[in-house]
Amino acid sequence: MDNFDDMPPIDPFSPPEDGPAGPPATLPEVAEAGLSVRVPPKNIEVEQGLLGALLTNNLAFERVSDFLLPDHFAEPVHGRIFAAIQLLIESGEIADAARLKAMFDQDGALEEIGGGRYLVELQAAVVSIINATDYARTIYDMHLRRQLIDLGEVVVNDAFRIDLENPPMQQIEKAEEQLYTLADKGEVENGPNSFKNILKSTVDIINAAVSREGDYTGIPSGFRDLDQKLGGLNRSDLIILAARPAMGKTALVTNMAFNAAKRAGGKIAFFSLEMASEQLATRMLSEQSGISSENIRKGEINTDQFNQIFTIARDLETLDFFIDDTPALPVSSLRTRARRLKRQYGGLDLIVVDYLQLMQGKIGGSENRVQEVSEITRGLKGIAKELDVPVIALSQLSRQVENREDKRPQLADLRESGSIEQDADVVMFIYREAYYEQNKIPIKRGEEDEGSFQARMDAWQDHMSAIHNQASVIISKNRHGPTGDVTLFFDGSTTRFSDYIADDRFAGSPGY
């Protein structure tokens, strides 16, 4: 029988010749008092037809095994049969009605629906191998619809339940996460990709880099030497930027995010767990206007400066730059909000987290803090890969840096490191020598003559003059290229980083 449409449907629950009838395949709609009972969607005939195709031609299994699972069948007995077929085929054996009957005779499950006769009837209800994929997709589609119904019931029941520990916004985020997960599972085209397709997408990325007249393939950070070292901010990468307090972590990552939005037209999601969104915006206005952020906060600016800030603000408001300053944000909520931004605005190019030690993981308690941070970094890496976007996460360094003569940070200085170094694709540190050297001003020793003291003072002043506006970005780990130092210019009054030029001149605006 080549055409499944010509085959009369089989009732899997019709009674065997010498046995009782089973439950009906579907429940009828019951109309009572104006109400009806709606049955979750399923298609028994399609399930029978697919199983028949698999029993007749085991090669059909290769077309559906990539996305179809036993749990996707509406009737549990069909799922059991599919699992048995899968077991036999993956063991290199032939899966047909006779072989399956021998398997089911051992547990008696098939006897409830007619025994071996039902398997023979299934094998007779064959569709062509060409139709097998379409039938499998129909089964999977029905499964997703049932999952949606179940999820809807859970959402409704949770909404009716008044629970102070489960506020409405948290329920919405949970529902969004579950819907996104269901949608992600609904993409049945996932799986191994041909090298031909992979090469095409790779060449497209390289072509985009060539069109930018650059020698890197990632999102530009706006800093020439840093981009040349890293190849830009590469998609699906977790980038850790760590430093001791007052080194300029937030300032540098804000500069990078702004450059990606302004110069590359990127869509940026900035999760600021430490600073309020208004404080972050004030920094950006200071960076772009060149007016001290302290003067802006105190209102110590004249009319011309205010007009300048207003003009810059009008220009910046066109950027696709989104700031979320929710404190103690869990990784799951960050993932949900990033997904929502990507869906609503047609893409996402960079995610910034300031900073990861302020995030929450599922593991609680100070004694489990190392494991919790490790869980957070794994979650951030998962988000980067899932959304195909670089994630920059700021991190603290331990106090042991301060106890060393050499203050340059190392990988071992990562606070609550756990798997930070392991999960990160790139680990960078910020080190400003001037921050430490300014506290080493020479003091005249008891018997020291004036000439010796002045010589030491002059040497210190010359050194401070040379390093005053220098900041080193130390790349200690880079999966895609070399490690090493990059020197940037840092203006502390406006918290602005820019490309460094050796003769103490620097670019007039952040980046190049």
C-alpha positions in Angstrom: 0.0 0.0 0.0 1.8 3.1 -1.3 -0.6 5.7 -0.3 -1.4 6.1 3.4 -4.6 8.0 2.6 -6.1 4.8 1.1 -5.6 2.9 4.3 -8.5 2.7 6.9 -7.4 3.9 10.3 -6.4 1.3 12.9 -7.9 1.5 16.4 -4.9 0.6 18.7 -7.4 0.0 21.5 -9.8 -2.2 19.7 -10.2 -5.4 21.8 -8.2 -8.5 20.8 -10.2 -11.5 19.8 -10.1 -12.9 23.3 -9.5 -9.8 25.4 -11.2 -6.7 26.8 -11.4 -3.4 25.1 -8.9 -0.7 26.1 -9.7 3.0 26.6 -10.8 5.0 23.5 -8.1 6.7 21.4 -9.6 10.1 22.0 -12.2 11.5 24.4 -15.3 12.9 22.8 -16.3 16.5 23.3 -18.7 16.7 26.1 -21.3 19.5 26.0 -22.9 20.2 29.3 -24.3 23.4 30.6 -22.8 25.3 27.6 -19.3 23.9 28.4 -17.1 21.5 26.5 -14.1 19.4 27.3 -11.3 20.1 24.8 -8.9 17.3 24.0 -5.2 18.0 23.6 -4.3 17.7 20.0 -2.9 14.4 18.7 -3.1 12.3 15.5 -3.2 8.6 16.2 -3.4 7.7 12.5 -0.2 9.6 11.7 1.6 7.9 14.6 0.5 4.5 13.2 1.6 5.4 9.7 5.1 6.5 10.8 5.6 3.4 12.9 4.5 1.3 9.9 7.1 3.0 7.7 9.9 2.4 10.2 9.0 -1.3 10.6 8.9 -1.7 6.8 12.0 0.3 5.9 14.5 0.9 8.8 16.3 3.5 6.6 13.4 5.8 7.3 14.6 6.0 10.9 17.6 8.1 9.8 15.3 10.8 8.6 13.4 11.3 11.9 15.8 10.2 14.7 17.5 13.6 14.8 14.5 15.3 16.4 11.8 12.7 17.2 11.8 11.1 20.7 9.6 8.4 22.3 8.1 11.1 24.6 6.8 13.0 21.5 4.1 10.4 20.8 0.6 11.1 22.2 -0.1 7.5 22.9 2.4 6.0 25.3 2.3 2.6 23.6 3.5 4.2 20.4 6.3 5.8 22.2 7.3 2.4 23.6 7.3 0.9 20.1 9.3 3.7 18.7 11.9 3.3 21.6 12.1 -0.4 20.8 12.7 0.3 17.1 15.4 2.8 18.0 17.1 0.3 20.3 17.2 -2.4 17.6 18.4 -0.1 14.8 21.1 1.5 16.9 22.2 -2.0 17.9 22.6 -2.9 14.2 19.7 -5.3 14.2 16.6 -5.3 11.9 13.5 -3.8 13.5 10.3 -5.5 12.2 7.0 -6.8 13.6 8.4 -10.2 14.4 11.5 -8.9 16.2 9.4 -6.4 18.2 6.9 -9.0 19.2 9.7 -11.0 20.8 10.7 -8.0 22.8 7.2 -7.1 23.9 6.3 -10.7 24.8 8.9 -10.4 27.6 7.0 -7.6 29.4 3.5 -8.2 28.3 2.8 -4.5 27.4 1.6 -5.3 23.9 -1.0 -7.7 25.1 -3.2 -4.9 26.4 -3.8 -3.6 22.8 -4.0 -6.8 20.8 -0.6 -8.4 21.0 1.5 -9.2 18.0 -1.5 -8.7 15.7 -1.3 -5.0 16.3 2.4 -4.9 15.3 1.6 -6.7 12.0 -1.2 -4.2 11.3 1.1 -1.3 12.0 3.6 -2.7 9.5 0.8 -3.1 7.0 -0.1 0.6 7.5 3.0 1.8 5.8 3.7 5.2 4.3 6.5 5.8 1.8 9.9 6.7 3.2 9.5 10.1 1.5 6.4 10.8 3.7 8.1 9.6 6.9 9.8 12.9 7.7 6.5 14.8 7.2 4.6 12.4 9.5 7.4 12.8 12.1 7.1 16.5 11.9 3.4 16.3 12.4 3.9 14.2 15.5 6.4 16.7 16.8 4.1 19.6 16.1 1.3 18.0 18.1 3.8 17.4 20.9 4.7 21.1 21.0 1.1 22.1 21.0 0.5 19.8 24.0 3.5 21.3 25.8 2.1 24.8 25.1 -1.2 23.8 26.7 0.6 22.4 29.7 2.7 25.5 30.1 -0.4 27.7 29.8 -2.1 25.8 32.5 0.9 26.2 34.8 1.1 30.0 34.1 -2.7 30.4 34.8 -2.5 28.4 38.1 0.6 30.3 39.2 -1.1 33.6 38.5 -4.1 32.6 40.6 -1.8 31.6 43.5 -1.0 34.7 45.7 2.6 34.0 46.8 4.8 36.9 48.1 7.9 34.8 47.2 6.8 34.5 43.6 5.8 38.0 42.5 4.1 38.6 39.1 7.2 39.9 37.3 9.2 36.8 38.4 6.3 34.6 37.0 6.4 36.5 33.7 10.2 36.0 33.4 9.8 32.3 34.2 7.1 31.9 31.6 9.2 33.8 29.0 12.2 31.5 29.8 10.0 28.4 29.4 8.5 29.6 26.2 11.9 30.5 24.7 13.2 27.0 25.7 10.2 25.4 24.1 10.7 27.5 21.0 14.4 26.5 20.9 13.5 22.8 21.2 11.0 23.4 18.4 13.8 24.1 15.9 14.0 20.6 14.4 16.7 21.7 12.0 19.4 21.8 14.7 22.2 19.3 14.7 25.3 18.7 12.6 25.8 21.2 9.9 27.6 20.5 6.6 31.1 21.8 6.2 30.0 23.6 3.1 27.4 25.7 5.0 30.0 26.3 7.8 32.5 27.5 5.3 30.0 29.8 3.6 29.1 31.5 7.0 32.8 31.8 7.8 33.6 33.5 4.5 30.7 35.9 5.1 32.2 36.9 8.4 35.6 37.4 6.8 34.0 39.5 4.0 32.4 41.7 6.7 35.8 42.3 8.2 37.3 43.2 4.8 34.4 45.6 4.1 35.3 47.3 7.4 38.9 47.7 6.1 40.1 45.9 9.3 42.0 42.7 10.0 39.6 41.4 12.6 36.3 39.5 12.4 34.7 40.5 15.7 32.7 43.4 17.0 35.0 46.4 17.2 35.8 47.7 20.7 36.9 51.0 19.2 40.5 50.7 20.4 43.0 50.1 17.6 45.7 48.1 19.4 43.2 46.1 21.5 41.2 45.1 18.4 44.3 44.0 16.5 45.3 41.9 19.5 41.9 40.3 20.0 40.5 40.4 16.5 37.6 42.4 17.9 35.0 41.1 20.3 34.2 37.7 18.9 30.6 36.3 18.9 29.9 33.5 21.4 32.9 34.5 23.5 32.9 35.1 27.3 35.3 38.0 27.9 36.4 38.6 31.5 37.7 42.1 32.3 39.1 42.2 35.9 40.9 44.8 38.0 41.2 46.1 41.5 38.8 49.0 42.5 39.5 52.4 41.0 41.4 50.9 38.0 38.6 51.9 35.6 36.8 48.6 34.8 33.4 50.2 34.3 34.9 53.2 32.4 36.7 50.9 29.9 33.8 48.6 29.3 31.4 51.6 28.9 33.8 53.0 26.3 33.9 49.7 24.5 30.1 49.3 24.6 29.6 52.9 23.4 32.1 52.5 20.5 30.4 49.2 19.5 27.0 51.1 19.4 28.2 54.4 17.9 30.8 53.3 15.4 29.6 49.8 14.5 25.8 50.4 14.9 25.6 47.5 17.3 22.7 46.7 19.7 24.1 46.7 23.2 22.6 45.2 26.4 24.3 46.7 29.5 23.4 45.0 32.8 24.7 47.4 35.5 24.3 45.6 38.9 26.4 48.1 40.7 25.7 51.6 39.3 22.3 53.1 38.6 21.4 53.7 35.0 21.5 57.5 35.5 25.0 57.3 36.9 26.1 55.3 33.9 24.5 57.7 31.5 26.3 60.6 33.4 29.6 58.9 32.8 28.9 58.5 29.1 28.0 62.2 28.8 31.2 63.1 30.6 33.3 60.9 28.3 31.7 62.4 25.1 31.7 66.0 26.3 35.1 66.1 28.0 33.4 67.8 31.0 34.3 66.3 34.4 31.8 63.8 35.6 32.1 65.3 39.1 31.2 68.8 37.9 28.2 67.3 36.0 26.9 65.5 39.1 27.3 68.7 41.2 25.8 70.9 38.6 28.9 73.0 38.5 28.7 73.7 34.7 27.9 76.9 32.8 25.2 77.4 30.2 27.5 76.6 27.2 28.5 73.3 28.9 24.9 72.4 29.6 24.0 73.1 26.0 26.9 71.0 24.9 25.7 68.1 27.1 22.1 68.5 25.8 23.3 68.3 22.2 25.3 65.2 22.9 22.4 63.6 24.7 20.2 64.2 21.7 22.7 62.5 19.5 23.2 59.5 21.9 19.5 58.8 22.3 19.4 57.4 18.8 21.8 54.5 19.8 20.5 51.0 20.4 21.9 51.0 23.9 19.8 49.4 26.6 20.7 49.6 30.4 19.2 47.3 33.0 20.2 48.3 36.5 18.3 45.6 38.4 20.4 44.6 41.5 21.4 41.0 42.3 20.1 39.7 39.0 20.0 35.9 38.6 21.6 34.4 35.5 18.3 33.0 34.4 16.7 36.5 34.5 19.6 37.9 32.5 19.2 35.2 29.9 15.5 35.9 29.6 15.9 39.7 29.3 18.7 39.3 26.7 16.5 36.9 24.7 13.7 39.4 24.8 15.9 42.3 23.6 17.2 40.1 20.8 13.6 39.2 19.8 12.1 42.7 20.1 14.9 44.5 18.3 15.9 42.0 15.7 19.3 41.1 17.1 21.9 41.7 19.8 25.6 42.5 19.3 27.1 42.8 22.8 26.1 42.0 26.4 27.9 43.7 29.3 27.7 42.5 32.9 29.0 44.9 35.6 29.9 42.8 37.5 29.6 39.0 37.9 30.2 38.8 41.7 27.0 40.8 42.2 24.9 38.2 40.2 23.0 35.4 41.8 23.2 31.8 41.1 21.0 28.9 42.1 23.5 27.9 44.8 23.2 30.0 47.9 25.2 30.7 51.0 28.6 32.2 51.5 30.2 28.8 52.0 29.2 27.9 48.4 30.2 31.2 46.9 33.0 29.8 44.8 30.6 27.2 43.3 28.0 29.9 42.8 30.4 32.1 40.8 31.5 29.1 38.8 27.8 28.5 38.0 27.4 32.1 37.0 30.3 32.0 34.6 29.1 28.8 33.0 25.7 30.4 32.6 27.2 33.5 31.0 29.2 31.4 28.6 26.0 29.5 27.7 24.3 32.8 27.0 27.1 34.0 24.7 27.0 30.8 22.7 23.2 30.5 22.7 22.6 34.1 21.5 25.8 34.1 19.4 26.9 37.4 21.0 30.1 38.4 22.9 29.5 38.7 26.6 31.9 41.0 28.6 31.7 40.4 32.4 33.6 42.5 34.8 35.2 40.8 37.8 36.9 41.7 41.0 40.4 40.8 42.0 41.4 39.4 45.4 43.2 41.6 47.9 46.4 39.6 47.6 47.4 41.9 44.8 47.9 44.6 47.4 50.2 42.5 49.4 52.7 42.0 46.6 55.5 44.3 45.6 54.6 43.8 41.9 50.9 44.9 41.7 50.4 43.7 38.1 47.4 41.3 38.3 47.6 37.6 37.4 45.1 34.9 36.6 45.5 33.5 40.1 44.2 36.9 41.5 40.7 36.4 40.1 38.4 36.5 43.1 36.4 33.4 43.8 37.9 32.2 40.6 36.4 28.7 40.4 35.9 28.1 36.7 36.2 31.8 35.6 39.5 31.1 33.9 38.3 27.9 32.5 35.0 29.2 31.1 36.4 32.5 29.7 37.6 32.7 26.1 39.5 35.9 27.0 40.7 37.2 30.3 42.0 40.8 30.5 43.2 42.9 33.5 43.5 46.7 33.8 46.6 48.0 35.5 47.4 51.6 36.1 50.9 51.9 37.5 50.4 55.6 38.4 47.6 54.7 40.9 50.2 52.9 43.0 53.3 55.1 42.3 51.5 58.3 43.4 51.6 57.0 47.0 55.4 56.5 46.8 56.4 60.2 46.9 59.9 60.4 48.2 60.4 61.4 51.8 63.7 62.9 53.0 65.8 60.4 55.0 67.4 61.5 58.3 71.1 61.9 57.1 70.3 62.4 53.4 71.8 65.5 51.8 69.6 67.8 49.8 71.1 66.9 46.5 70.4 63.2 46.9 66.9 63.8 48.0 66.2 66.2 45.1 67.6 63.6 42.7 65.2 61.0 44.0 62.3 63.5 43.8 63.1 64.5 40.2 63.3 60.8 39.2 59.9 60.1 40.8 58.3 63.2 39.1 59.8 62.2 35.7 58.4 58.7 36.1 55.0 60.0 37.2 54.9 62.3 34.3 55.6 59.4 31.9 53.0 57.1 33.3 50.4 59.6 34.5 47.8 58.9 31.9 48.8 55.4 31.0 46.7 52.3 31.5 47.7 48.8 30.6 45.2 46.2 29.4 46.9 42.9 30.2 45.6 40.1 28.0 46.4 36.9 30.0 44.2 34.5 28.2 43.1 34.6 24.5 41.8 31.5 22.9 41.9 33.1 19.4 45.3 34.7 19.4 48.3 36.1 21.3 48.4 37.4 24.8 50.3 40.5 25.9 49.9 44.1 27.0 48.0 47.0 25.3 48.6 50.6 26.4 45.7 53.0 26.5 45.4 56.6 27.4 43.2 57.3 30.5 41.7 60.6 31.5 40.5 60.2 35.1 38.4 63.3 35.2 36.1 62.2 32.4 36.7 58.4 32.9 37.7 58.2 29.2 40.0 55.7 27.6 41.4 56.3 24.2 44.2 55.1 21.9 47.7 55.8 23.3 50.4 57.5 21.2 53.9 57.3 22.5 54.7 61.1 22.4 51.9 61.7 25.0 49.4 62.9 22.4 46.2 60.9 22.1 43.1 60.6 19.9 40.6 63.4 20.6 37.7 61.0 21.1 37.5 57.5 22.6 38.6 54.8 20.2 39.9 55.4 16.7 
